[in-house]
Amino acid sequence: MQTKSVLTLSEVRAMAQAAEAEAAANHWVVTIAIVDDGGHLLWLQRGDGAAPISSMIAPAKARTAALGRRESKVYEDAINQGRYSFLSAPTLEGMLEGGVPVMVDGHCIGAIGVSGVKSNEDAQIARAGIAALG
């Protein structure tokens, strides 16, 4: 039987705090979502002034990254390059840059999704959150 790593609440909090600090350092108002490897929401934090829709987009980006085991940008790029069939992928709604999987020993244990600023800035915030895990 194999064993796998999982995100603990303390690790989720550390990721959220690091992501929030990255956003604050750049004066970006965003929503941060963290999910487990099955795409189930573990954390949702909407910054003061963040658009209400961002509270739906950030978890969708995180879920897409977790279930796909890759950054959500991969799907956005594929669609933009003409693979429109990805638009019909079941349960994947956040096919926009800003969802980044959390990988440990080659296995996805969750993901973080951010929404509220430019997509590459969302991804920057997500990566800062993941970096908090060391």
N, C-alpha and C positions, 0 to 999 in steps of 0.2 A: 504494500500500500504506500502511496506517495503522500508526502506532507506538502502543504503550501503555505506561503506567507499570507497574512491578511492585514488589512489596515485596522489599527486600534483607534479608539476615540482620541487618545492623546496624540497620535500621529496625524489624525484628521485635523485636530485643532492646530497643530504646528504648521501643517500645510496651509490652512486657512489664514493663519496669522501672517505667514511669510508672503502669501499672495496678496493679502490686504496691505501689507507694508510696501510691497512693490507698486501696487496701484496708488497708494497714498504718496509715495516718493515722487511719482510722476503726475500727481494731481488728477488722477483718472478715477471716475466714479463708475463702479462696475458691480455686477452680481457674480458671486463665486459659488460654484456647485462642486461637490465631491461625491463620487459614487463608488460602490464596491465593484468587484469584477463582473457581477451580473447586471450592472447598471442601476442598482438600487440606491436611492438617495441617502447619503450619510450626513451631508451638510449643505445648507443653502443660506447664503448671506447676501442680502441686497443692500448695497451702500446707500446712504442718504442721497437722494436726488437721482438715483439710477432709474432708468425707464422701467415701468412695470413689465413690459414685454421681456426684458432681460431675465426676469425670474423664470421664464419658460425656456428661453434660448440657452442659458448656461447649463441647466441640467440636461437638455437635449444634446448639447455638444459633448458633455461628459459621458453620457450614456453611449453615444455613437463611438467615442474613443475607446470605452471599456469593452463594448461588445465586438467592435471591429479589431481590437488589439493594435490599433494604429491611430495616429493623429487624425482628427476629423478633417483636416486640410486635405488629406489624400482623396477623400470623396469629393470635396469641393473642386479640386484640381481635375479629377476624372470627369466630372460633369461639365466643367468649363471647357474641357478638351473634346467634348462631344459624346461622352458615354452617358447619355441621358437616361439609360436604363437604370442607373443607380437611384434615380428619383423614385423608383418603385420598390426599393429595398424595404422589406418589412421592419417595422419598429425603429427605423433610423430616420430621425427628423432633424437632427442637428448636423447636417453635412456642410458645415461652415468652419473655417479655421477658428481655433480657440479651445478645442478639446484635445487634451494630451493624456495618453495612458500612463499609469504608474507601473513600471516594469521592475521586477525583482527576479534575478537569476533566469532571465528569459521568459518569465511568466507575467501576465498582466494581473495585478491585484486590485485595480481600480483605475479611476481617472479623475481629472479635474477639468471643469469647463468654466470659461469666463465669457461674459458678454457685457458690452457697454461702451467700448471704444473701438478703434480700428481692429480688424481681425488679427493682424500680426501683433498688436499690443495686447489683445486678449491672450494670445498664445504665450507672450512674454511673461505675463502675470501668472499663467498656469505653470510654466516651467519654474518660475521662482518658488511657487508653492511646493512643487515636487522636490526642488533642491533642498528644501528644509529637512527632507528625510535622510540626507547625507549620502 
